[in-house]
Amino acid sequence: MSDLLIRPNGSSGKVTDVTIDNTKTPLSPDWNYVGFGLHRLAAGESVSEVTGDLEALLVIVEGQCSLSADGEDYGLQGRRMSVFDKDADGSRIRPVCLYVPNGTEWSATAETDVTLAVCTAPGKGGHPVRLLSGDDIGAVTRGVGANTRYIHPIAMEEQDFADSLLVTEVFTPAGNWSSYPPHRHDEDDFPRMTYLEETYYHRFDPPQGFGFQRVFTDDGSLDETMTVHNGDTVLVPKGHHPCGAPHGYDMYYLNVMAGPRRAWRFENHPEHEWIVERDAG
């Protein structure tokens, strides 16, 4: 199995734990910015952490839980019981999230079964705790045809409440491609490109589904193609990173990005740039 593919460790408690310290591998020797933890809590269970020198964005992927941070209680939060839930009008239910700066303690207590993602990156103390309800998060459609996907930009650069984190969730319909055409953001050359590490946390509907993700560089020094299952996490230390959902299985992923600059600037693979030009007319 590729060093870039992380399978969940069990089905309860902290099942995924990507940190700067434990993620340096031959394929990602310079992993310095992105952390990603995933907690699976049963009703009544609690988890708490201190952010230390990292900022954190708690994303209630599914379920309901009470949240607190820095001594303030934010009450019971969360609307969707499944990440794929929709409202009566057919719109996808957006998550509730809590931003927590570095040097701050937070806690969560589950009211129902809960999947809680903890996205982390270096903090600079520049922002206070902030609760994001679904109304604070937009909904965007990107791509055309079999490249169509649906985006919830939770904490991209236009939302100025974080020091380093860039976080978004993406729904890719069955049979479609995503993060496509292949693109990369592995050079610190703003405004042309920004250096950003990235993680993908994958889910599928129905849950027995699977998808594919490739991570590759232009020079071929890195070229890994992985089969991803429900609950898997993929590391993208550099290179292009498209993924695809087979017929019959909708794919969701939660992206966490961070680097020296909180901005998302990328370049498409030159051999596939024509697709963007064609789709733009």
C-alpha positions, 0 to 999 in steps of 0.5 A: 500500500502506498505511503500516501494512503492512510486507512482508518485505525478502527471504527471508534475513537481517533481513527485517523491521525495525520501530524507533521511529526508522524507523516514524514515518509520516503514519499512525503519527506518534507511534510510541514504544514497540514494535520488531520485528525478524525474522531468517531464518537458514540452518543455520550462520548467526549473528546478534548484537545489543546491546540498548542502551536497549531490552529484548528478547524473542527468540522462536524462531518455528521451527527450532533455534538456540543462544542466549547472552546476557550471556556465558552459553550457553543451548545448543540451543533450539527444538522446532517446525520450523513454527509450525503444528507440533503434538505427538502429542496434537494440542496446539500446540507452544509456542515457546522464548524468551529475555528479554534486558534493556537494556544486554546483548549476545545472539547466536543460531546456527542449527542448522537453518533458523530464524525468529527474532523480536526483540521490543523496547521501552524497558528499565529494567534491572529484570529479569535474562536469563531463558530460557522453555521451552515449559513456561513458556508457557500455552495458552488458548482464547478466544472461541466459534464462528467467533470461537474462537482459541488463545493462547500468552501468552508475556509478558503482565502476569501474567508479571512478568519484563519492564519494558515488553514484552507478547508473545503468539502467536495461532492463528486457525482457517480461517474465523474472526475474531480480535482481535474484536469490534473493540477498542482500547487507545489511551488512557492512562487506567488502569485503564479503558484503557492506551495500547499500540502493537502489531505483528502478525506474520502467518503462514498455513497453507498459506503461499500463504494470506492474511487481512484486517486493519482498523485504524480509529478511532471518529472515522474519522480512521484507517481502513485495511483491508489484505490480509496475506500470509505474513510480513507485519507490521501496525502498530497505532498506535491504534484498533480492529484486527480480523483474519480468516482466509478458509476454507482458511487457518489464520492465526498472528500474533505480537503485540508490545505496549508503552506507558507502563504494562505492562498490557493494558486495552482497550475493545470498539467500542461498536457491537459490544459486544453480541457479547461480551454475547451470547457470555457468555450 
